[in-house]
Amino acid sequence: MKRSRKRKNHFDTELGFQIAPMIDVVFVIMLFFMVMAGAVKVEREINSKLPGTAETSEPTEFVDEVIINISDAGEVTLNDEPMDSASSKEMSQLRGTLLRAKQSSDAAKSQLMVTIVSEPEARYSRAVDVLDALAAAQIENVSFTTTDEE
């Protein structure tokens, strides 16, 4: 007895619409959106005002501050920039810089304020030299302070 086998061609079979893979894809997409919904940050309105022009009845004064340091050795620095040598009495470089700063502040209609920071062992004559340079530049708003040694 011989059995006859009929071979089926894989093109002959019609699979139809497969619902199981579609359900799997829908569940995966739904899971993705459920997980991402927890990570979304809610935007809130921030009530802030951007800077703009302010109406004032009087002009606003800005202060330009310059700090002059006098060390124990007599070295003078202007805003941490070394000026003339410790032996220079006329202090021409400091005078020129202070004069330009004064002209710049006058042009900007702002007030120039100078703070002299002297170390406790600095010579008084060196502070007088700095005051002479300030007087030559016609700077009148000057304050003194000393460094604290701890």
C-alpha positions as CSV (number, residue, x, y, z in Angstrom):
1,M,0.0,0.0,0.0
2,K,1.3,3.1,-1.1
3,R,0.3,6.3,0.4
4,S,0.1,9.3,-1.7
5,R,1.3,12.4,-0.3
6,K,0.1,15.6,-1.5
7,R,2.5,18.4,-1.2
8,K,1.1,21.8,-0.2
9,N,2.6,24.9,-1.6
10,H,3.1,27.5,1.1
11,F,1.6,30.1,-1.3
12,D,-1.7,28.1,-1.5
13,T,-2.5,28.6,2.2
14,E,-4.3,31.7,3.1
15,L,-3.6,32.8,6.7
16,G,-6.2,35.4,7.0
17,F,-6.2,38.3,9.5
18,Q,-4.1,37.4,12.6
19,I,-5.5,39.2,15.7
20,A,-2.9,38.0,18.3
21,P,0.1,39.9,16.9
22,M,-2.1,43.0,16.6
23,I,-3.2,42.8,20.3
24,D,0.5,42.4,21.3
25,V,1.5,45.5,19.4
26,V,-1.4,47.5,20.9
27,F,-0.5,46.4,24.4
28,V,3.2,47.4,23.9
29,I,2.1,50.9,22.6
30,M,-0.3,51.3,25.4
31,L,2.4,50.3,28.0
32,F,4.8,52.8,26.4
33,F,2.3,55.7,26.7
34,M,1.4,54.7,30.3
35,V,5.1,54.8,31.3
36,M,5.8,58.0,29.5
37,A,2.7,59.7,31.0
38,G,4.3,59.6,34.5
39,A,7.5,61.2,33.2
40,V,5.9,64.2,31.6
41,K,6.4,67.4,33.6
42,V,3.5,69.7,33.9
43,E,4.4,73.2,32.7
44,R,3.3,75.9,35.0
45,E,3.0,79.6,34.2
46,I,5.8,81.6,35.7
47,N,4.6,85.1,36.5
48,S,7.7,87.2,35.9
49,K,8.3,90.6,34.4
50,L,11.2,91.2,32.1
51,P,13.4,94.2,32.8
52,G,12.5,97.3,30.9
53,T,12.8,101.0,31.2
54,A,11.9,102.6,34.5
55,E,10.4,106.0,34.8
56,T,12.2,108.1,37.4
57,S,11.8,111.7,38.2
58,E,15.5,112.2,39.1
59,P,18.6,110.8,37.3
60,T,20.0,107.6,38.8
61,E,23.5,107.8,40.0
62,F,25.9,104.9,39.5
63,V,29.1,104.7,41.4
64,D,32.4,103.7,39.8
65,E,34.6,102.2,42.6
66,V,38.3,102.1,42.4
67,I,40.4,100.3,45.0
68,I,44.0,101.4,45.6
69,N,46.2,99.0,47.7
70,I,49.3,100.1,49.5
71,S,51.6,97.3,50.6
72,D,54.2,97.3,53.4
73,A,57.0,97.7,50.9
74,G,55.4,100.8,49.4
75,E,54.0,99.1,46.2
76,V,50.8,100.6,45.0
77,T,48.2,98.7,43.0
78,L,45.1,100.0,41.3
79,N,42.3,97.3,41.1
80,D,45.1,94.7,41.5
81,E,47.2,96.2,38.7
82,P,50.6,97.3,39.7
83,M,51.3,101.0,39.3
84,D,54.6,102.9,39.7
85,S,57.6,101.5,41.5
86,A,57.9,101.7,45.3
87,S,60.5,104.5,45.0
88,S,58.5,106.7,42.7
89,K,57.2,109.8,44.6
90,E,55.4,111.5,41.7
91,M,53.4,108.4,40.7
92,S,52.9,109.5,37.1
93,Q,51.3,106.2,36.0
94,L,48.8,106.3,38.9
95,R,48.0,110.0,38.2
96,G,47.4,109.3,34.5
97,T,45.1,106.3,35.2
98,L,43.2,108.2,37.8
99,L,42.8,111.2,35.5
100,R,41.4,108.9,32.7
101,A,39.0,107.2,35.2
102,K,37.8,110.6,36.4
103,Q,37.2,111.8,32.8
104,S,35.4,108.6,32.0
105,S,33.1,108.8,35.1
106,D,32.4,112.5,34.3
107,A,31.5,111.6,30.7
108,A,29.2,108.8,32.0
109,K,27.7,111.2,34.6
110,S,28.6,108.8,37.4
111,Q,30.4,109.3,40.6
112,L,33.9,108.0,41.1
113,M,34.6,106.6,44.5
114,V,38.1,105.6,45.6
115,T,38.9,103.3,48.5
116,I,42.5,103.2,49.7
117,V,43.4,99.9,51.4
118,S,46.6,100.2,53.4
119,E,48.5,97.5,55.2
120,P,49.2,98.3,58.9
121,E,52.9,98.7,58.4
122,A,52.8,100.8,55.2
123,R,54.5,104.2,55.4
124,Y,52.3,107.2,55.9
125,S,54.3,109.1,53.3
126,R,53.2,106.6,50.6
127,A,49.6,107.2,51.5
128,V,50.3,111.0,51.1
129,D,51.7,110.3,47.6
130,V,48.5,108.4,46.7
131,L,46.5,111.3,48.0
132,D,48.5,113.8,45.9
133,A,47.8,111.7,42.8
134,L,44.1,111.7,43.7
135,A,44.2,115.5,44.2
136,A,45.9,116.0,40.8
137,A,43.0,114.0,39.2
138,Q,40.5,116.1,41.2
139,I,38.9,113.1,42.9
140,E,37.3,114.0,46.1
141,N,35.3,111.0,47.2
142,V,38.0,109.0,49.0
143,S,37.7,106.5,51.9
144,F,40.5,104.7,53.9
145,T,40.6,101.2,55.3
146,T,43.3,98.8,56.5
147,T,43.8,95.2,55.9
148,D,43.0,92.8,58.7
149,E,45.8,90.4,59.6
150,E,44.5,87.3,61.2
